[in-house]
């Protein structure tokens, strides 16, 4: 969800391959927006945490609008352009090249992450999965989405109460509205709702709930996330049968408000970062879970004690541990 007055992140670092205890090479590709948030993230111990978990940094990629794009009219239009850049960076990787990490400005950036993952290059020789070929050439990959947020972000322009694009991004990804914006990003085809799992919901608008009730989306409750329930495995296995790659997207407002005091859209009764990190680790044990995104992180005056930054690092570390434990 797009949160006004919260400067978010979109960080992308390219990490060199290292050997784990299993002898497999692990890499991580992380996407960075050109904003203050990524600078804080990069300079507050992120690299040390990554190295501690067996990932060696070798470069940085940054998402940035061109001067001409900066002058284009319309905030939603510029959001689409920025997401298109995210997608192009992410799609520069191959399907079996390791973990993609997106530290994102807001939840609208889920569109760019999904678009990029749809167009990952074909797997290398080490993978048994063949590229999906069709009459017109290589088909986009089927991407599963695990969306962890206190809000469903499943509104459309017809149902929204706030008018925020950040409250519609999952509906856009599912092809329910704003088709031109989605196509401008490069997300095509839209995700079938059976490819979507929503977790941690606690604040859903009435008409939005009607849309969810008519969809084929699945759900993980706050309690299931707190306990790292075996239902997580069941949903990952289901998505694994339906899709080629799975993306875990996290809005920081999914957490206990005590860890995101500076988030203007926080909601009571969320899981702690320690609890959610255990669930994230479980998600990333599945071999098709290849990307994580962190959105809407409060920092600076909105995170004076550093609790939100530490929470974000815990979630990233959960993904790293899950990958290492495969």
C-alpha positions, -999 to +999 in steps of 0.1 A: +000+000+000+013+035-009+018+054+023+021+092+020+050+107+041+067+073+044+098+073+022+102+037+010+128+016-006+138-001-038+173-015-034+190-037-058+224-052-052+240-079-073+258-105-053+284-129-064+280-166-060+293-184-029+293-220-018+269-231+009+272-262+030+254-282+003+280-271-023+254-252-043+261-217-055+238-190-040+234-155-055+211-126-047+201-098-070+186-068-052+169-038-068+173-002-055+153+029-062+171+063-063+157+077-030+169+083+005+154+051+018+178+028-001+208+048+011+198+043+047+192+006+041+226+001+024+246+020+050+230+005+082+244-030+082+227-047+052+258-058+035+273-073+067+240-092+074+241-106+038+277-117+041+270-132+075+245-154+058+269-164+030+262-139+003+290-117-011+283-083-027+297-075-061+276-046-074+246-023-073+217-017-097+194+014-092+159+021-105+157+057-118+135+076-142+151+094-171+150+132-171+123+130-198+102+105-177+105+128-147+087+155-166+059+132-178+024+142-166+006+122-139+018+105-107+002+071-117+019+074-151+053+080-135+046+051-111+041+029-141+073+041-157+093+034-126+078-001-123+088-007-159+124+000-150+121-023-120+108-050-143+136-046-168+163-049-141+147-080-126+141-096-160+179-094-167+184-125-146+179-161-155+153-183-137+179-203-118+203-175-109+193-172-073+174-149-050+159-115-061+154-089-033+134-057-039+134-030-013+105-010-026+091+025-024+056+013-019+033-016-028+026-003-063+061-016-071+047-051-068+037-046-104+073-041-116+086-071-096+059-094-111+066-081-146+103-087-142+098-122-128+075-131-157+103-124-181+133-139-164+157-155-189+154-193-195+170-215-169+207-225-173+220-260-178+219-267-141+181-266-140+158-294-152+130-270-159+127-263-197+117-229-210+080-225-218+077-223-256+046-213-276+037-206-312+049-170-308+081-179-290+090-180-253+060-175-230+060-154-199+066-173-168+037-180-145+043-161-113+027-169-079+022-140-054+023-142-016+011-108-005+017-100+032-001-068+041-026-056+067-046-044+037-057-065+007-050-037-018-077-054-039-099-023-046-107-011-081-116+025-091-153+015-086-149+002-051-121+023-035-129+047-007-095+064-006-087+067-043-052+055-036-034+035-063-016+017-035-049+003-025-055-013-059-022-028-069-032-065-064-064-059-083-043-043-111-020-073-111-050-096-113-063-078-144-094-064-127-087-027-135-063-001-150-053-024-178-033+003-197-012+010-166-005-027-161+005-031-198+027+000-196+046-017-167+050-048-188+029-072-166+012-093-192-007-116-188-024-106-156-022-131-127-052-154-123-064-149-087-057-186-079-020-176-082-025-151-053-022-157-015-030-128+008-016-130+043-021-109+075-052-091+064-069-070+091-083-039+074-105-046+043-131-023+028-166-036+025-168-036-013-132-048-015-143-078+006-170-086-020-143-087-047-122-111-026-152-133-019-157-137-056-121-144-064-100-176-062-074-160-040-062-180-009-055-166+026-031-170+055-043-156+088-023-136+113-024-166+136-010-189+108+018-164+102+026-161+139+029-199+142+047-205+109+018-229+103+020-260+081-007-243+060+022-222+046+037-254+032+003-264+017-001-230-001+035-231-014+030-266-027-002-255-044+014-225-060+044-246-069+021-269-090+005-239-107+034-215-114+070-213-124+082-188-098+069-174-065+073-139-052+068-129-015+058-092-011+057-076+023+043-042+033+058-033+066+023-024+079+016-062+082+037-061+114+028-054+150+024-015+151+050-013+179+076-022+152+063+003+126+053+033+147+061+057+119+038+039+094+006+060+089-014+029+078-004+004+106-032-018+120-033-035+154-028-072+160-001-079+135+027-105+139+061-095+152+090-094+128+105-124+146+073-144+141+069-133+104+106-140+097+101-176+107+072-179+083+092-162+055+120-187+061+095-215+057+083-199+024+118-197+010+125-233+016+103-240-014+126-242-045+103-220-066+102-191-041+128-169-057+120-133-048+111-111-018+101-074-017+099-051+013+077-020+009+068+012+028+095+012+055+094+041+079+128+056+087+145+087+099+122+107+122+096+080+118+119+053+130+140+071+157+148+039+176+156+019+144+129-007+152+114-007+117+148-011+100+157-040+123+124-056+115+130-053+077+164-069+081+149-098+101+125-105+072+153-104+046+174-127+068+145-151+070+145-153+032+183-159+031+180-186+057+152-203+039+172-203+006+203-216+024+183-244+040+170-259+008 
